[in-house]
Amino acid sequence: MKRFIAGVGLVGLLGFFSIPAWPDEPPPPWKGSVGLSYLETSGNSSSQTFSGELKVERNLSFAKITLEGAALYGKKEDVTSDESWFGSLKYDQNITDRFYTYLLQRTARDTLRGIEFRYTYQGGLGYYLVKTPDDVLKLEAGGGYIHEDQVNPFPDRGFPNARVFAGYTHNLNKTSRFDEWVEYLPSLSNGQDYLINEETAVIANLVGNLALKVSFNVAYDNLPPPDFQKSDRIFKTALLYTF
């Protein structure tokens, strides 16, 4: 009996003075990706196209900050064929595990579509319909104001608008995922004036922090400046560095 008590006391003493296990490392405060794409042709035709994109997120216990940007520039036979860029900043404030509010500001420039600058200010509510490790489906609804500086000689304009957004992400496996989102921005002063933005993308990890992104984007403007097309479509492959 004395040996048993002594053994228990020794185990307890060793446990008291043993080195505790290291806690799990906290997730990085920022995560995101930087992507680059370049295409050049020569011979019967000469063209160069360059694109870049950036997405950075900061997750807090009560909120999320998202910074995005992209640029596209192309020349064909020494004539500019593509020239556009945009940048956006979004703040999500958690209400519950699924409900949140958001504020969004986006600035874009696309002179070949008749837009010198477009400023978009939005706010509203969001809700996660599905929130699992492999699938995320969220909806956002709200409103705001859009101001456009159109290319000369067309006048500038501004209008209040509504916003409906749906986004879906599915992890195909441990190293690849599928993304789909669509955004609808109707004017509240003219029922024929609305914008639709959409992206479908597959992202697959190659090695380490490098990944390949294949995407298809649609930008639709139902009332563009006169003599400009309503729809622009971009099919793109890009090399991403993730962090």
VOBA-1610 file (N, C-alpha, C; in pm, whole numbers, padded with zeros to 5 digits, always signed):
BEGIN
Met+00083-00121+00000Met+00000+00000+00000Met+00087+00126+00000Lys+00196+00125+00083Lys+00285+00239+00088Lys+00352+00261-00047Arg+00390+00148-00116Arg+00452+00160-00247Arg+00355+00221-00349Phe+00226+00184-00341Phe+00124+00237-00432Phe+00107+00387-00413Ile+00099+00429-00286Ile+00082+00572-00257Ile+00204+00651-00303Ala+00322+00592-00281Ala+00445+00659-00324Ala+00450+00671-00476Gly+00403+00566-00547Gly+00402+00570-00693Gly+00309+00675-00746Val+00188+00684-00688Val+00093+00787-00730Val+00148+00926-00705Gly+00213+00945-00590Gly+00271+01075-00559Gly+00382+01111-00655Leu+00464+01014-00698Leu+00571+01041-00792Leu+00517+01081-00928Val+00411+01011-00976Val+00350+01046-01104Val+00292+01186-01101Gly+00224+01219-00992Gly+00168+01353-00980Gly+00274+01460-00977Leu+00387+01430-00905Leu+00494+01528-00898Leu+00558+01550-01035Leu+00578+01441-01112Leu+00634+01455-01247Leu+00540+01533-01339Gly+00408+01507-01324Gly+00311+01580-01405Gly+00310+01727-01373Phe+00331+01760-01244Phe+00328+01900-01204Phe+00446+01978-01263Phe+00563+01911-01267Phe+00682+01978-01315Phe+00711+01953-01463Ser+00627+01874-01530Ser+00651+01846-01672Ser+00624+01970-01756Ile+00692+01979-01871Ile+00675+02093-01962Ile+00543+02078-02036Pro+00452+02176-02031Pro+00324+02164-02101Pro+00344+02165-02252Ala+00248+02104-02323Ala+00254+02102-02470Ala+00233+02243-02524Trp+00304+02273-02634Trp+00290+02404-02697Trp+00149+02417-02754Pro+00083+02532-02735Pro-00049+02550-02796Pro-00038+02561-02947Asp-00149+02533-03013Asp-00152+02547-03159Asp-00122+02690-03199Glu-00049+02705-03310Glu-00017+02839-03358Glu-00143+02910-03405Pro-00159+03037-03369Pro-00278+03109-03416Pro-00273+03128-03566Pro-00388+03137-03630Pro-00389+03160-03775Pro-00326+03294-03809Pro-00267+03306-03926Pro-00206+03435-03964Pro-00310+03545-03967Pro-00272+03668-03923Pro-00371+03777-03920Pro-00421+03816-04058Trp-00337+03802-04160Trp-00375+03834-04297Trp-00358+03710-04384Lys-00449+03692-04477Lys-00433+03586-04576Lys-00485+03638-04710Gly-00434+03580-04818Gly-00478+03628-04948Gly-00396+03569-05060Ser-00401+03637-05175Ser-00330+03588-05293Ser-00297+03705-05385Val-00189+03687-05462Val-00148+03781-05565Val-00133+03702-05693Gly-00195+03750-05802Gly-00192+03675-05928Gly-00141+03758-06043Leu-00069+03692-06135Leu-00017+03758-06254Leu-00043+03671-06376Ser-00068+03737-06490Ser-00091+03666-06616Ser-00037+03751-06729Tyr+00029+03686-06827Tyr+00085+03759-06941Tyr+00072+03673-07066Leu+00028+03736-07175Leu+00014+03667-07303Leu+00070+03755-07414Glu+00152+03695-07501Glu+00210+03769-07613Glu+00203+03684-07739Thr+00162+03745-07849Thr+00159+03677-07978Thr+00240+03759-08079Ser+00297+03690-08176Ser+00372+03759-08281Ser+00360+03678-08409Gly+00396+03738-08522Gly+00382+03671-08651Gly+00277+03741-08733Asn+00171+03669-08769Asn+00063+03730-08845Asn-00006+03842-08768Ser-00006+03831-08636Ser-00062+03939-08554Ser+00029+03958-08433Ser+00031+04080-08382Ser+00115+04112-08268Ser+00027+04169-08156Ser+00035+04107-08039Ser-00046+04154-07927Ser+00022+04117-07796Gln-00005+04195-07696Gln+00043+04169-07560Gln-00071+04199-07463Thr-00091+04110-07369Thr-00195+04130-07267Thr-00136+04097-07131Phe-00155+04187-07036Phe-00105+04170-06900Phe-00221+04191-06803Ser-00228+04106-06700Ser-00329+04124-06597Ser-00270+04090-06461Gly-00320+04155-06360Gly-00278+04128-06223Gly-00398+04139-06130Glu-00393+04066-06019Glu-00503+04071-05924Glu-00450+04052-05782Leu-00524+04104-05687Leu-00485+04098-05546Leu-00610+04081-05461Lys-00603+03991-05363Lys-00711+03978-05265Lys-00648+03948-05130Val-00682+04032-05031Val-00628+04017-04896Val-00742+04026-04797Glu-00743+03936-04697Glu-00846+03934-04595Glu-00782+03937-04457Arg-00848+04008-04366Arg-00809+04010-04225Arg-00930+03967-04143Asn-00921+03851-04078Asn-01030+03800-03997Asn-01009+03837-03851Leu-01106+03905-03793Leu-01107+03938-03652Leu-01214+03856-03582Ser-01216+03860-03451Ser-01315+03781-03378Ser-01457+03829-03404Phe-01471+03956-03442Phe-01603+04015-03459Phe-01627+04071-03598Ala-01526+04066-03686Ala-01540+04132-03815Ala-01440+04074-03915Lys-01454+04117-04041Lys-01361+04079-04148Lys-01340+04198-04239Ile-01215+04221-04278Ile-01178+04327-04371Ile-01124+04263-04498Thr-01177+04304-04614Thr-01135+04246-04741Thr-01092+04357-04835Leu-00973+04342-04890Leu-00919+04436-04987Leu-00897+04361-05118Glu-00953+04413-05229Glu-00938+04349-05359Glu-00899+04451-05465Gly-00829+04403-05566Gly-00793+04488-05678Gly-00754+04404-05797Ala-00770+04459-05916Ala-00733+04389-06039Ala-00708+04492-06148Ala-00621+04456-06242Ala-00589+04545-06354Ala-00569+04461-06479Leu-00608+04517-06593Leu-00594+04449-06722Leu-00547+04551-06825Tyr-00441+04514-06898Tyr-00389+04603-07002Tyr-00347+04519-07122Gly-00390+04562-07241Gly-00355+04488-07361Gly-00334+04580-07481Lys-00245+04538-07571Lys-00219+04610-07695Lys-00223+04512-07811Lys-00282+04556-07922Lys-00286+04475-08044Lys-00244+04563-08160Glu-00138+04522-08229Glu-00083+04602-08339Glu-00054+04744-08292Asp+00004+04754-08170Asp+00045+04882-08109Asp-00072+04974-08078Val-00193+04919-08073Val-00311+04996-08036Val-00369+04935-07908Thr-00398+05021-07810Thr-00451+04972-07683Thr-00585+04903-07706Ser-00594+04775-07664Ser-00716+04697-07682Ser-00787+04668-07550Asp-00716+04674-07440Asp-00775+04654-07307Asp-00705+04747-07210Glu-00784+04812-07125Glu-00727+04899-07023Glu-00833+04923-06916Ser-00818+04855-06805Ser-00916+04869-06698Ser-00853+04830-06565Trp-00910+04881-06457Trp-00868+04840-06324Trp-00980+04871-06225Phe-00974+04805-06110Phe-01067+04836-06002Phe-01000+04805-05868Gly-01049+04871-05765Gly-01007+04844-05628Gly-01127+04855-05536Ser-01132+04771-05434Ser-01247+04773-05343Ser-01202+04745-05200Leu-01276+04799-05107Leu-01254+04776-04965Leu-01388+04742-04902Lys-01394+04628-04829Lys-01520+04581-04771Lys-01499+04548-04624Tyr-01594+04589-04542Tyr-01591+04563-04398Tyr-01717+04487-04360Asp-01701+04368-04302Asp-01813+04287-04253Asp-01812+04288-04100Gln-01924+04325-04041Gln-01938+04326-03896Gln-02033+04214-03854Asn-01982+04120-03774Asn-02065+04006-03732Asn-02176+04050-03637Ile-02296+03996-03661Ile-02408+04010-03569Ile-02427+03880-03493Thr-02435+03768-03566Thr-02436+03634-03510Thr-02335+03553-03591Asp-02335+03423-03569Asp-02244+03336-03644Asp-02276+03337-03793Arg-02400+03369-03829Arg-02442+03366-03970Arg-02481+03503-04024Phe-02534+03591-03941Phe-02575+03724-03986Phe-02461+03824-03971Tyr-02453+03918-04066Tyr-02354+04024-04056Tyr-02402+04146-04135Thr-02346+04260-04103Thr-02367+04381-04182Thr-02239+04410-04259Tyr-02250+04489-04366Tyr-02131+04518-04445Tyr-02134+04661-04497Leu-02014+04714-04521Leu-01993+04840-04592Leu-01894+04811-04704Leu-01921+04865-04823Leu-01838+04835-04940Leu-01815+04963-05019Gln-01690+04986-05056Gln-01656+05096-05146Gln-01569+05042-05258Arg-01607+05074-05382Arg-01535+05024-05498Arg-01512+05139-05596Thr-01392+05145-05651Thr-01357+05243-05754Thr-01307+05167-05876Ala-01358+05202-05995Ala-01321+05131-06117Ala-01299+05230-06230Arg-01216+05188-06326Arg-01190+05269-06445Arg-01184+05176-06565Asp-01259+05210-06670Asp-01261+05128-06792Asp-01299+05218-06908Thr-01202+05289-06963Thr-01230+05388-07067Thr-01279+05323-07196Leu-01239+05199-07222Leu-01284+05133-07345Leu-01431+05090-07336Arg-01489+05098-07217Arg-01634+05076-07199Arg-01706+05208-07174Gly-01634+05320-07187Gly-01696+05450-07173Gly-01696+05505-07032Ile-01622+05444-06941Ile-01623+05486-06801Ile-01485+05538-06761Glu-01476+05669-06739Glu-01352+05724-06685Glu-01331+05675-06542Phe-01433+05693-06458Phe-01429+05644-06321Phe-01572+05609-06279Arg-01583+05501-06204Arg-01712+05464-06144Arg-01688+05443-05994Tyr-01763+05516-05911Tyr-01751+05506-05766Tyr-01879+05441-05712Thr-01861+05334-05638Thr-01975+05259-05585Thr-01967+05255-05433Tyr-02073+05299-05366Tyr-02080+05300-05220Tyr-02201+05216-05179Gln-02177+05110-05100Gln-02284+05016-05068Gln-02283+04979-04920Gly-02399+04938-04871Gly-02412+04888-04734Gly-02534+04800-04725Gly-02535+04706-04630Gly-02650+04619-04617Gly-02626+04504-04522Leu-02703+04397-04540Leu-02699+04279-04454Leu-02654+04158-04534Gly-02587+04065-04465Gly-02546+03940-04525Gly-02584+03823-04439Tyr-02600+03707-04502Tyr-02639+03586-04428Tyr-02576+03464-04493Tyr-02517+03376-04409Tyr-02461+03249-04457Tyr-02570+03143-04458Leu-02614+03105-04578Leu-02711+02995-04589Leu-02645+02862-04557Val-02521+02846-04600Val-02443+02725-04573Val-02306+02770-04524Lys-02259+02708-04417Lys-02128+02744-04361Lys-02065+02619-04301Thr-01998+02542-04386Thr-01932+02419-04345Thr-01786+02426-04391Pro-01701+02334-04343Pro-01561+02337-04387Pro-01544+02325-04538Asp-01635+02258-04608Asp-01619+02237-04753Asp-01710+02323-04838Asp-01815+02381-04781Asp-01911+02459-04859Asp-01951+02585-04784Val-01948+02697-04858Val-01994+02825-04803Val-02084+02889-04907Leu-02206+02921-04868Leu-02302+02990-04955Leu-02356+03109-04877Lys-02335+03230-04931Lys-02382+03349-04861Lys-02460+03440-04955Leu-02552+03515-04897Leu-02633+03612-04968Leu-02616+03748-04903Glu-02615+03855-04985Glu-02609+03991-04934Glu-02713+04076-05005Ala-02773+04166-04931Ala-02873+04256-04988Ala-02859+04392-04922Gly-02871+04496-05002Gly-02858+04630-04947Gly-02876+04734-05056Gly-02813+04847-05038Gly-02827+04955-05134Gly-02718+05057-05114Gly-02721+05161-05196Gly-02620+05265-05187Gly-02632+05364-05299Tyr-02517+05407-05348Tyr-02514+05511-05451Tyr-02398+05484-05546Ile-02422+05507-05676Ile-02321+05491-05780Ile-02304+05624-05853His-02178+05665-05868His-02148+05785-05946His-02053+05747-06059Glu-02084+05793-06180Glu-02004+05761-06298Glu-01954+05888-06366Asp-01823+05894-06390Asp-01765+05994-06478Asp-01744+05926-06613Gln-01830+05959-06710Gln-01823+05895-06840Gln-01725+05969-06932Val-01675+05897-07032Val-01578+05958-07124Val-01646+06071-07201Asn-01565+06169-07241Asn-01618+06281-07321Asn-01672+06228-07455Pro-01782+06285-07502Pro-01851+06405-07453Pro-01973+06373-07366Phe-01980+06252-07312Phe-02099+06211-07239Phe-02098+06267-07097Pro-02215+06306-07045Pro-02220+06372-06914Pro-02201+06273-06800Asp-02152+06323-06688Asp-02144+06241-06567Asp-02284+06216-06514Arg-02297+06112-06434Arg-02428+06081-06378Arg-02411+06009-06246Gly-02517+06011-06164Gly-02519+05941-06037Gly-02661+05898-06004Phe-02675+05788-05931Phe-02808+05738-05899Phe-02803+05646-05778Pro-02911+05646-05697Pro-02921+05548-05588Pro-02949+05410-05647Asn-02903+05308-05579Asn-02920+05174-05634Asn-02942+05073-05523Ala-02992+04956-05561Ala-03002+04841-05472Ala-02889+04744-05507Arg-02862+04648-05420Arg-02758+04549-05444Arg-02802+04413-05392Val-02789+04312-05479Val-02814+04172-05440Val-02691+04092-05482Phe-02637+04015-05390Phe-02513+03939-05415Phe-02530+03797-05364Ala-02479+03700-05441Ala-02475+03561-05397Ala-02336+03505-05428Gly-02276+03438-05331Gly-02142+03381-05349Gly-02136+03240-05295Tyr-02071+03151-05370Tyr-02060+03010-05330Tyr-01917+02962-05347Thr-01866+02890-05248Thr-01733+02830-05252Thr-01743+02684-05213His-01683+02597-05293His-01683+02453-05265His-01541+02399-05275Asn-01493+02336-05170Asn-01361+02273-05172Asn-01371+02140-05246Leu-01311+02133-05364Leu-01314+02009-05442Leu-01231+01901-05374Asn-01117+01939-05319Asn-01034+01850-05238Asn-00945+01939-05152Lys-00838+01883-05096Lys-00755+01959-05005Lys-00674+02068-05076Thr-00660+02059-05207Thr-00572+02153-05278Thr-00642+02233-05387Ser-00771+02219-05403Ser-00841+02294-05508Ser-00982+02329-05463Arg-01035+02435-05523Arg-01170+02478-05488Arg-01239+02541-05608Phe-01371+02551-05598Phe-01455+02613-05700Phe-01523+02735-05640Asp-01515+02849-05710Asp-01578+02974-05665Asp-01677+03022-05770Glu-01790+03072-05722Glu-01891+03131-05810Glu-01958+03245-05735Trp-01967+03362-05799Trp-02041+03472-05738Trp-02106+03556-05847Val-02218+03619-05812Val-02289+03707-05905Val-02344+03824-05825Glu-02340+03943-05887Glu-02383+04066-05821Glu-02476+04143-05915Tyr-02589+04187-05860Tyr-02690+04260-05937Tyr-02709+04397-05874Leu-02691+04504-05956Leu-02695+04642-05907Leu-02795+04722-05990Pro-02923+04719-05954Pro-03023+04797-06030Pro-03036+04940-05978Ser-03058+05032-06071Ser-03084+05171-06033Ser-03224+05181-05972Leu-03238+05266-05871Leu-03369+05289-05809Leu-03445+05402-05876Ser-03382+05468-05974Ser-03449+05578-06043Ser-03483+05545-06188Asn-03429+05435-06241Asn-03457+05395-06379Asn-03453+05244-06387Gly-03567+05182-06413Gly-03575+05037-06415Gly-03494+04971-06525Gln-03457+05046-06630Gln-03379+04990-06739Gln-03227+05000-06716Asp-03189+05064-06606Asp-03047+05089-06580Asp-03001+04994-06469Tyr-02918+04899-06503Tyr-02866+04806-06402Tyr-02734+04746-06450Leu-02656+04699-06352Leu-02527+04634-06375Leu-02532+04492-06322Ile-02464+04401-06391Ile-02449+04263-06344Ile-02301+04225-06356Asn-02244+04178-06246Asn-02107+04129-06246Asn-02107+03983-06201Glu-02023+03902-06267Glu-02022+03758-06236Glu-01883+03701-06257Glu-01848+03603-06173Glu-01721+03532-06192Glu-01738+03385-06157Thr-01684+03298-06241Thr-01673+03155-06216Thr-01525+03119-06220Ala-01476+03050-06118Ala-01333+03024-06111Ala-01305+02890-06046Val-01195+02826-06090Val-01140+02708-06027Val-00996+02739-05991Ile-00959+02713-05866Ile-00825+02740-05817Ile-00764+02610-05768Ala-00648+02575-05820Ala-00582+02448-05784Ala-00439+02477-05741Asn-00400+02422-05626Asn-00264+02438-05578Asn-00168+02357-05664Leu-00053+02418-05697Leu+00049+02350-05777Leu+00158+02294-05687Val+00229+02380-05618Val+00334+02338-05526Val+00359+02452-05428Gly+00373+02418-05302Gly+00397+02521-05202Gly+00286+02625-05200Asn+00327+02751-05215Asn+00230+02862-05213Asn+00182+02902-05352Leu+00221+02827-05454Leu+00182+02861-05591Leu+00056+02785-05630Ala-00035+02854-05698Ala-00161+02794-05742Ala-00196+02847-05880Leu-00279+02773-05950Leu-00328+02812-06083Leu-00476+02847-06072Lys-00513+02962-06127Lys-00653+03006-06127Lys-00702+03018-06270Val-00813+02952-06300Val-00880+02962-06430Val-01017+03024-06404Ser-01046+03138-06469Ser-01169+03210-06437Ser-01236+03264-06562Phe-01367+03288-06548Phe-01448+03350-06653Phe-01530+03460-06589Asn-01514+03583-06638Asn-01584+03699-06583Asn-01677+03760-06685Val-01789+03808-06636Val-01886+03881-06718Val-01918+04013-06649Ala-01908+04124-06722Ala-01949+04257-06675Ala-02054+04309-06772Tyr-02176+04328-06721Tyr-02288+04368-06806Tyr-02344+04501-06759Asp-02362+04594-06853Asp-02420+04725-06827Asp-02536+04743-06923Asn-02657+04744-06870Asn-02774+04749-06959Asn-02794+04885-07024Leu-02735+04991-06967Leu-02743+05125-07027Leu-02602+05185-07034Pro-02518+05134-07122Pro-02384+05191-07134Pro-02390+05325-07207Pro-02281+05401-07208Pro-02278+05522-07290Pro-02305+05487-07436Pro-02359+05580-07514Pro-02391+05552-07655Pro-02270+05498-07732Asp-02299+05403-07821Asp-02199+05342-07909Asp-02106+05244-07837Phe-02135+05209-07712Phe-02054+05110-07641Phe-02136+04982-07620Gln-02068+04868-07618Gln-02133+04739-07600Gln-02183+04722-07456Lys-02287+04641-07440Lys-02344+04618-07307Lys-02261+04519-07225Ser-02200+04420-07292Ser-02139+04310-07219Ser-01991+04295-07253Asp-01911+04265-07150Asp-01770+04231-07167Asp-01745+04098-07097Arg-01669+04010-07163Arg-01639+03877-07108Arg-01489+03856-07112Ile-01436+03799-07004Ile-01293+03774-06994Ile-01270+03631-06947Phe-01197+03554-07026Phe-01152+03421-06985Phe-01003+03433-06955Lys-00962+03388-06835Lys-00826+03417-06790Lys-00768+03300-06713Thr-00639+03275-06735Thr-00562+03185-06650Thr-00451+03267-06585Ala-00428+03245-06457Ala-00330+03325-06384Ala-00257+03238-06284Leu-00132+03273-06259Leu-00052+03208-06156Leu-00066+03289-06028Leu-00107+03222-05919Leu-00129+03289-05792Leu-00021+03252-05691Tyr+00016+03352-05611Tyr+00096+03326-05492Tyr+00006+03348-05372Thr-00017+03245-05294Thr-00108+03251-05180Thr-00029+03265-05050Phe-00089+03332-04953Phe-00025+03349-04822Phe-00131+03357-04713
//
